[in-house]
Amino acid sequence: MKTRYILGIILAIVVLGAVVLNSTIGLFSLPNDNTIDIGAIATITGVGAYNGQQEIRGLTLAQEQINANGGINGKKINLIIEDSQVNNEIVTKAINKLIEIDNVKYVIGDSWSSTTETIVPITNKNKVILISPVTTLDSLSKDDYFFRTIPTTREMMVLLANYAYYDMNVKTLGVLRQDTPFGLEHSNDFKIEFEKLGGSIVGEESFQLNDSDLRTEITKIKDKNPDAIFNLHATGPMLGLLMKQAQELGVKTKWIGSWGSENGKLIKEYGNTVNGLTYAYPFELDLTNSETMKFVDAYKSKYNELPDLTVANSYDSLYLIANVISNCDNNTDCAKEQLENTKNFDGVSGNITFNKNGDVKKDIIIKQALNGKFVKVSN
């Protein structure tokens, strides 16, 4: 009896050990030799949710296609996705988790400028390659492990300032902007070029990303009677809300915005309100390119709409990383050098050539929200 009792205890311990081991494997996802982990950070919730959604759509489409064609050197891509929530504290935890727990060497994101700025020092310190599809900040133009598939703020603001001054006949401008690096850079870069042309900034008011009552700030700018107002609220419906409040206050003027003005939720919720909103946009689908059309058709079959800048840039970002991993594996110094030497990569977002600072040169056009659509008005 005693022997049976002891054997029973031993058996119970073995079974319990097996359960614990199995649970541990499920919780921590032990490395799989048949996959390659790549991190992705996106603003899946919060004021930047639309951009985060578009980033993930572009990444998962590229992931599906790459994996269907054999993956990277025979290994399938596994995307580990983190939500930054447009929050610097949360995005810091997310990038540290990807680096320290998931052991990734390559990350795509974020889909928001200020949170991207927060994580760049961390990825640089750990020699992790970071490619952002939409971060334009001039301040991140450095020789490091950060790359982007979108031009800098300055490049877009030079074109927009010239268009506003000469084509829209704007000589005085008021600025309503989010109190973030994105808002400040757009305002400053535009101001430098606009004043060089002879224009004048007659007023500037700032506010927080989540501020929904801007009547006080709008009234201060209205009193300056500018030829146009630069709308730099959070990308998406907040831009429309600001313009709706301005209309209710009797503001009758021209409007300009950032590349983030092209947003599906904005046009859906405020189509008539934002008529005439004009902005610089570094993306135009090349419908004469057969590979681009395959991408467009694949995206339309899944989402029943045309891909936008964020989708296309995210899609290209994963293909760029797949290319460097195939040659460099986890050697990110090798990957950095290969990316810096990337010339004329034929992406669906346009031709990609990186310089030493990880920046790209792309064609930029002028577009306008008009009758529920985003329309090209000038090269």
C-alpha positions, 0 to 999 in steps of 0.5 A, spaced: 500 500 500 505 504 501 509 503 495 502 504 491 501 511 495 508 513 493 508 511 486 501 515 485 504 521 488 510 520 483 505 520 477 501 526 480 508 530 480 509 528 473 503 529 470 503 536 473 510 537 471 507 536 464 501 541 464 506 546 467 511 545 461 505 545 456 502 552 459 509 555 459 510 553 452 504 556 450 505 563 454 512 564 452 511 562 445 518 558 444 522 559 438 520 556 432 526 554 427 521 555 421 519 562 422 522 569 423 519 574 428 518 581 425 515 586 430 510 591 428 508 597 432 501 601 430 496 606 433 491 600 433 487 604 438 486 612 440 486 618 435 491 614 430 487 608 430 485 609 422 493 610 421 494 604 425 489 600 421 492 601 415 499 600 417 496 593 419 492 591 413 499 593 409 503 589 413 499 583 413 497 583 406 505 583 404 506 577 410 501 573 406 504 574 399 511 573 402 509 567 406 505 564 400 511 564 396 516 561 400 517 566 406 524 568 407 529 563 405 524 558 407 522 560 413 515 564 414 514 571 417 511 571 424 508 578 425 508 580 433 504 586 433 503 591 439 498 597 440 502 604 441 495 607 443 498 614 441 501 614 448 509 614 449 509 610 456 505 605 452 509 605 446 516 604 450 513 598 454 511 595 447 518 596 444 522 594 450 517 587 450 519 586 442 526 587 443 527 584 450 522 578 450 521 577 443 528 578 441 526 581 434 531 585 430 527 588 425 521 592 427 516 596 423 512 602 425 510 606 429 504 609 425 504 616 429 510 621 429 511 622 436 511 615 438 516 613 433 520 619 436 520 616 442 522 609 440 528 611 436 533 612 441 531 605 444 532 601 437 538 605 436 541 603 442 539 595 441 541 596 434 534 594 431 532 596 424 526 600 425 522 602 418 516 607 419 511 607 413 509 614 415 513 618 420 516 625 417 519 628 422 526 632 420 529 631 427 529 623 425 534 625 419 540 621 422 545 616 420 542 610 425 538 604 424 532 608 423 529 608 416 522 611 413 518 610 406 515 617 406 519 624 405 520 629 410 516 634 413 520 639 410 520 637 403 512 637 403 512 643 406 516 647 401 511 644 395 505 646 399 507 653 401 509 655 394 502 652 392 498 656 397 502 662 395 502 662 388 496 658 386 491 659 392 493 666 392 494 666 400 498 671 403 496 671 410 496 665 414 493 662 421 495 656 424 491 651 428 496 645 430 496 639 435 501 641 440 506 635 438 513 635 434 508 633 428 504 639 429 510 644 430 515 641 425 509 642 420 508 649 422 515 651 422 517 648 416 511 651 412 513 658 415 520 658 413 518 657 406 512 661 406 515 667 409 521 667 404 516 667 398 513 674 402 507 671 406 506 672 413 503 668 419 498 672 422 497 667 428 498 661 431 494 657 436 496 650 439 492 644 443 492 637 445 491 631 440 484 629 444 481 637 445 474 637 441 472 644 443 477 648 439 472 654 439 476 659 443 483 658 438 479 658 432 476 665 434 483 668 436 485 666 429 478 668 425 480 675 428 486 675 424 482 675 418 487 670 414 487 668 407 487 661 409 488 657 415 493 651 416 489 645 420 493 641 423 489 637 428 490 630 429 489 626 423 482 624 421 475 626 424 478 631 428 480 635 422 473 635 420 470 637 427 475 643 427 473 645 420 465 644 422 466 648 429 470 654 424 464 654 419 459 655 425 463 661 428 462 664 421 469 663 418 470 663 411 477 662 408 481 657 405 484 651 408 490 647 408 493 641 411 498 636 412 499 629 408 494 626 414 488 630 411 487 624 406 483 619 411 477 615 409 474 616 416 475 624 415 471 624 408 466 619 410 464 623 417 465 630 414 465 630 406 462 636 405 465 640 411 472 639 408 471 641 401 477 645 399 482 642 404 488 642 400 495 638 402 501 635 399 501 628 398 507 623 397 503 618 394 500 616 387 498 609 385 502 607 378 496 604 375 500 602 369 505 598 373 503 591 373 506 589 379 502 595 382 496 593 379 497 586 382 497 589 389 491 594 388 487 588 386 489 583 392 487 589 396 481 591 393 479 584 393 480 584 401 477 591 403 473 593 397 477 600 396 483 602 394 490 602 398 492 609 401 499 611 402 500 608 409 497 601 406 502 602 400 508 604 405 507 599 410 507 593 405 513 596 402 517 596 408 515 589 410 518 587 403 524 591 404 526 588 411 524 581 408 530 582 402 535 584 407 534 578 412 534 574 406 542 576 406 543 579 413 539 574 417 540 577 424 546 582 423 543 588 423 549 592 421 549 588 415 542 590 414 543 597 415 548 597 410 544 594 405 538 598 406 543 605 405 545 602 399 538 600 396 537 604 390 531 604 385 527 599 389 520 598 385 515 599 391 508 599 390 508 606 394 513 609 389 521 608 387 525 607 393 532 609 394 535 611 401 540 616 403 545 615 409 540 618 413 535 613 412 530 618 408 527 617 401 526 621 395 519 621 392 514 625 388 510 629 392 503 632 389 498 637 391 491 634 393 484 636 395 478 634 398 472 635 393 465 632 393 467 626 398 473 624 394 481 626 394 483 629 388 489 631 385 490 638 383 497 639 381 504 635 380 
